[in-house]
Amino acid sequence: MALDSRQQPKLTQDGSAPVRWSTILERILGPFRRVEPPAPRPEMGFYTDTTVCIGCKACEVACKQWNLLPADEFRWSGRSYDNTETLSATSWRHVKFIEQFPPDGSSRHVTLETRLDGAGAGRWLMMSDVCKHCVAAPCEHACPTGAIIYNEFGNVYIQPDICNGCAYCIAACPFGVITRSEIDGHTHKCTLCYDRQRDGLVPACAKACPTASIQFGPVAELRERARRRVAELHARGVAEAYLYGDVPTASYSALNSFYLLVDRPATYGLPEPPVNPWLHMRGDYVRALAGALLAIAGFLAILFVGGH
């Protein structure tokens, strides 16, 4: 049915629709309007049991596929079977291969029985590394634009459209998680599959892990599960098993993505202990305040002397 002439939109001489001032104002003021944030949900995170990681890198592939991350240039590092080497703006999951073998090469001549006993044969330690989603994240505190936020699941989330690429978050992170993309100039890292969580789905990496090394769920439940696992390993004779990041320390907050390890943190490329950068900034604040007070005093002295 044809519209009445009074209902048809008026067009300009060139046939285009006229610009409405209400539309212009909406585009200008819309970004500044305050909206209600999503209601808080239980804190969600990862618990990674490195003792059952087999280094298959299924989590790396699943992360790239789901998040449409470009493939990294394939090259042999010459140092390890792990050729991804590090987390990056295009690799949000990275399975580390820590190879511990006798430096003299004697492991090549060990008998099969010795290898089965585990004596002197060396070992590989595997760890699927990812953003730690710190309870008090230095990157979030360092961000000058508000691009880094905590979402309703308690995850540290970077909004790339607000990021200005200043790299303050990169310097603030003690774990070397965040990097800046060469494609768009923004910083990127694991989102803990925020889009999947909102639809009630498990993150892609945890879904793809064939050994349940990566476990996802409410952080409080994961901590209890991880402690039971440590107790089980201790009962089986693995006395060196412990949790990294499950509780806060004097220098750092707890991690919502924490690990079960069987060697020193430094072996896995983790700081021991992690330190929040602002703990070293107290002296800087004092010096800045003292300098400001001296500058004000000097300015007042110049005014006083000049007035006489």
C-alpha positions as CSV (number, residue, x, y, z in Angstrom):
1,M,0.0,0.0,0.0
2,A,1.4,3.4,-1.0
3,L,2.2,5.9,1.7
4,D,0.2,9.1,2.0
5,S,2.2,12.1,0.8
6,R,2.1,13.5,4.4
7,Q,3.8,10.2,5.6
8,Q,6.6,10.1,3.0
9,P,10.0,11.5,4.2
10,K,10.9,14.8,2.6
11,L,14.0,14.6,0.5
12,T,16.5,17.3,-0.5
13,Q,17.1,18.4,-4.0
14,D,19.7,15.7,-4.6
15,G,17.3,13.0,-3.5
16,S,19.0,12.3,-0.1
17,A,17.2,12.4,3.3
18,P,17.7,15.7,5.2
19,V,20.1,15.7,8.2
20,R,18.2,15.8,11.5
21,W,19.7,17.8,14.3
22,S,18.4,15.2,16.7
23,T,20.6,12.5,14.9
24,I,23.6,14.7,15.1
25,L,23.1,15.4,18.8
26,E,22.6,11.7,19.5
27,R,25.9,10.9,17.8
28,I,27.7,13.6,19.8
29,L,26.2,13.0,23.2
30,G,25.6,9.2,23.0
31,P,29.1,8.1,23.9
32,F,29.0,10.3,27.1
33,R,25.7,8.9,28.4
34,R,26.0,6.7,31.5
35,V,24.5,3.3,31.1
36,E,24.0,0.7,33.8
37,P,26.8,-1.9,33.9
38,P,25.9,-5.6,33.9
39,A,25.1,-7.0,37.3
40,P,28.1,-8.6,39.0
41,R,28.4,-12.4,38.5
42,P,30.6,-14.9,40.5
43,E,34.3,-14.5,39.8
44,M,35.4,-16.9,37.0
45,G,38.9,-18.0,36.2
46,F,41.3,-20.7,35.3
47,Y,43.2,-23.3,37.3
48,T,46.0,-24.9,35.3
49,D,47.4,-28.2,36.5
50,T,50.8,-28.4,34.8
51,T,51.3,-32.0,36.0
52,V,48.8,-33.3,33.4
53,C,49.7,-31.0,30.5
54,I,51.0,-33.0,27.5
55,G,52.1,-30.0,25.4
56,C,49.6,-30.7,22.6
57,K,48.9,-27.0,22.1
58,A,45.2,-27.7,21.4
59,C,44.5,-24.7,23.7
60,E,46.6,-22.4,21.5
61,V,44.9,-23.5,18.3
62,A,41.4,-23.3,19.9
63,C,42.1,-19.8,21.2
64,K,43.3,-18.6,17.8
65,Q,40.3,-20.2,16.0
66,W,37.7,-18.8,18.3
67,N,39.1,-15.3,18.5
68,L,40.0,-15.1,14.8
69,L,43.7,-14.4,15.6
70,P,46.1,-14.4,12.7
71,A,48.7,-17.2,12.5
72,D,52.2,-16.4,13.7
73,E,55.0,-16.8,11.3
74,F,56.2,-20.4,11.5
75,R,59.9,-20.8,12.2
76,W,62.1,-23.1,14.1
77,S,63.5,-21.5,17.2
78,G,66.4,-23.9,17.4
79,R,66.1,-23.9,21.2
80,S,63.1,-26.1,21.9
81,Y,60.2,-28.0,20.4
82,D,58.1,-25.0,21.5
83,N,58.3,-22.6,18.6
84,T,55.6,-20.2,19.7
85,E,58.1,-19.0,22.3
86,T,55.9,-16.3,24.0
87,L,52.6,-14.7,24.5
88,S,51.8,-11.9,22.1
89,A,49.0,-9.7,20.7
90,T,48.2,-12.6,18.4
91,S,48.9,-15.5,20.7
92,W,46.8,-15.3,23.9
93,R,47.7,-18.8,25.0
94,H,51.2,-20.2,24.9
95,V,52.2,-23.8,26.0
96,K,55.7,-23.6,27.4
97,F,58.1,-26.6,27.0
98,I,60.6,-26.6,29.9
99,E,63.2,-29.2,29.0
100,Q,65.2,-30.5,31.9
101,F,67.9,-32.9,30.7
102,P,71.5,-33.6,31.9
103,P,73.8,-31.0,30.2
104,D,76.4,-33.7,29.3
105,G,74.0,-35.6,27.1
106,S,74.2,-38.7,29.2
107,S,70.4,-39.2,29.0
108,R,70.9,-40.5,25.5
109,H,72.6,-43.6,26.9
110,V,70.1,-44.5,29.7
111,T,68.5,-47.9,29.5
112,L,64.8,-48.3,29.0
113,E,64.4,-49.6,32.6
114,T,66.1,-46.4,33.9
115,R,63.8,-44.2,31.9
116,L,60.7,-46.0,33.2
117,D,61.9,-45.5,36.7
118,G,62.5,-41.8,36.0
119,A,66.0,-41.9,37.4
120,G,68.4,-39.6,35.6
121,A,66.4,-39.6,32.4
122,G,65.4,-35.9,32.6
123,R,61.9,-34.5,32.1
124,W,59.8,-32.1,30.2
125,L,57.6,-29.6,32.2
126,M,54.7,-28.3,30.3
127,M,52.6,-25.2,31.2
128,S,49.9,-23.5,29.3
129,D,50.5,-19.8,30.0
130,V,47.8,-17.1,29.8
131,C,46.8,-13.8,31.3
132,K,46.6,-14.1,35.1
133,H,43.5,-11.9,35.5
134,C,45.0,-10.5,38.7
135,V,42.6,-9.5,41.5
136,A,44.4,-6.1,41.7
137,A,45.8,-5.7,38.2
138,P,48.7,-3.2,37.7
139,C,47.8,-2.9,34.1
140,E,44.3,-1.7,35.0
141,H,45.7,0.9,37.4
142,A,48.3,2.1,34.9
143,C,45.8,2.6,32.0
144,P,45.2,6.3,31.4
145,T,42.2,6.0,29.2
146,G,40.0,3.5,31.1
147,A,40.4,0.9,28.3
148,I,41.2,-1.8,30.9
149,I,38.3,-2.8,33.1
150,Y,37.0,-5.6,35.2
151,N,33.9,-7.1,33.6
152,E,31.0,-8.7,35.5
153,F,32.9,-12.0,35.8
154,G,35.9,-10.3,37.6
155,N,38.1,-10.8,34.5
156,V,40.6,-8.1,33.3
157,Y,39.3,-7.0,29.9
158,I,40.9,-4.6,27.4
159,Q,38.6,-2.5,25.3
160,P,40.6,-2.1,22.1
161,D,38.4,0.8,20.8
162,I,39.4,2.9,23.8
163,C,43.1,1.8,24.0
164,N,45.4,4.5,22.7
165,G,48.5,2.3,22.4
166,C,50.5,4.1,25.1
167,A,51.9,0.8,26.4
168,Y,51.7,1.7,30.1
169,C,50.0,-1.5,30.7
170,I,52.8,-3.5,29.1
171,A,55.4,-1.9,31.5
172,A,53.1,-2.4,34.5
173,C,52.5,-6.2,34.0
174,P,55.0,-8.2,35.9
175,F,54.2,-11.4,33.9
176,G,54.9,-10.0,30.4
177,V,51.4,-10.9,29.3
178,I,50.3,-7.8,27.3
179,T,51.8,-6.8,24.0
180,R,50.9,-4.2,21.4
181,S,49.7,-5.3,18.0
182,E,51.6,-4.3,14.9
183,I,48.3,-4.4,13.0
184,D,46.2,-1.9,14.8
185,G,48.6,-0.4,17.4
186,H,46.4,-1.4,20.4
187,T,47.3,-3.8,23.2
188,H,45.7,-7.2,23.3
189,K,45.6,-10.3,25.6
190,C,43.3,-13.1,26.8
191,T,39.7,-12.0,27.3
192,L,38.9,-15.2,29.1
193,C,36.4,-15.7,26.2
194,Y,34.1,-13.0,27.5
195,D,31.7,-13.5,24.6
196,R,31.5,-17.3,25.4
197,Q,31.0,-16.7,29.1
198,R,28.0,-14.3,28.4
199,D,26.4,-17.2,26.5
200,G,27.1,-19.7,29.3
201,L,29.9,-21.4,27.4
202,V,33.3,-22.7,28.6
203,P,36.3,-20.7,27.1
204,A,37.7,-22.3,24.0
205,C,41.0,-23.3,25.5
206,A,39.5,-25.2,28.4
207,K,37.0,-26.8,26.1
208,A,39.7,-28.1,23.8
209,C,42.1,-29.3,26.5
210,P,42.1,-33.2,26.3
211,T,43.6,-33.8,29.8
212,A,41.7,-31.2,31.8
213,S,44.9,-29.4,32.5
214,I,43.1,-26.2,32.0
215,Q,40.0,-26.0,34.2
216,F,37.5,-23.2,34.2
217,G,34.8,-22.2,36.7
218,P,34.1,-20.1,39.8
219,V,37.4,-19.1,41.3
220,A,36.4,-20.2,44.9
221,E,35.6,-23.7,43.6
222,L,38.7,-23.9,41.6
223,R,40.9,-23.1,44.6
224,E,39.3,-25.8,46.7
225,R,39.7,-28.3,43.8
226,A,43.3,-27.3,43.3
227,R,44.2,-27.7,47.0
228,R,42.7,-31.2,47.0
229,R,44.8,-32.0,44.0
230,V,48.0,-30.8,45.7
231,A,47.1,-33.0,48.7
232,E,46.6,-35.9,46.4
233,L,50.0,-35.4,44.8
234,H,51.7,-35.1,48.2
235,A,50.1,-38.4,49.2
236,R,51.5,-40.0,46.0
237,G,55.0,-38.8,46.8
238,V,55.1,-35.6,44.7
239,A,56.2,-33.5,47.6
240,E,57.3,-30.5,45.4
241,A,53.7,-29.8,44.1
242,Y,52.3,-26.5,45.2
243,L,50.0,-23.7,44.0
244,Y,51.2,-20.5,42.5
245,G,49.0,-17.4,42.8
246,D,46.0,-18.9,44.6
247,V,46.4,-16.6,47.6
248,P,47.7,-13.0,47.9
249,T,51.2,-12.3,49.1
250,A,52.8,-9.3,50.7
251,S,53.8,-7.9,47.3
252,Y,51.0,-9.0,45.0
253,S,47.3,-9.9,44.9
254,A,45.8,-13.3,44.3
255,L,45.5,-14.5,40.7
256,N,42.2,-15.5,39.1
257,S,44.2,-17.7,36.7
258,F,46.6,-19.7,38.9
259,Y,48.8,-22.7,38.6
260,L,49.8,-26.0,40.1
261,L,53.6,-26.3,39.7
262,V,56.3,-28.8,40.6
263,D,59.4,-26.6,40.3
264,R,60.4,-23.1,41.2
265,P,58.3,-20.3,39.5
266,A,61.4,-19.1,37.7
267,T,61.7,-22.4,36.0
268,Y,58.4,-21.7,34.3
269,G,59.3,-18.1,33.5
270,L,57.2,-16.7,36.4
271,P,58.4,-14.1,38.9
272,E,59.0,-15.2,42.4
273,P,57.4,-13.5,44.0
274,P,55.6,-11.1,41.7
275,V,55.7,-7.5,42.9
276,N,53.2,-4.8,42.1
277,P,55.1,-1.8,40.6
278,W,53.3,0.8,42.7
279,L,55.1,-0.6,45.9
280,H,58.3,1.0,44.5
281,M,56.7,4.3,43.7
282,R,56.2,5.6,47.3
283,G,59.6,7.3,47.1
284,D,58.7,8.8,43.8
285,Y,55.5,10.3,45.3
286,V,57.5,11.8,48.2
287,R,60.1,13.3,45.9
288,A,57.4,14.7,43.6
289,L,55.5,16.3,46.5
290,A,58.8,17.7,48.0
291,G,59.7,19.1,44.6
292,A,56.3,20.7,44.2
293,L,56.5,22.3,47.6
294,L,59.9,23.7,46.9
295,A,58.8,25.1,43.6
296,I,55.8,26.8,45.3
297,A,58.1,28.2,48.1
298,G,60.6,29.5,45.5
299,F,57.7,31.1,43.5
300,L,56.4,32.8,46.6
301,A,59.9,34.0,47.6
302,I,60.3,35.6,44.2
303,L,57.0,37.4,44.5
304,F,57.9,38.6,48.0
305,V,61.4,39.8,47.0
306,G,60.1,41.4,43.8
307,G,57.3,43.2,45.7
308,H,59.9,45.0,47.8
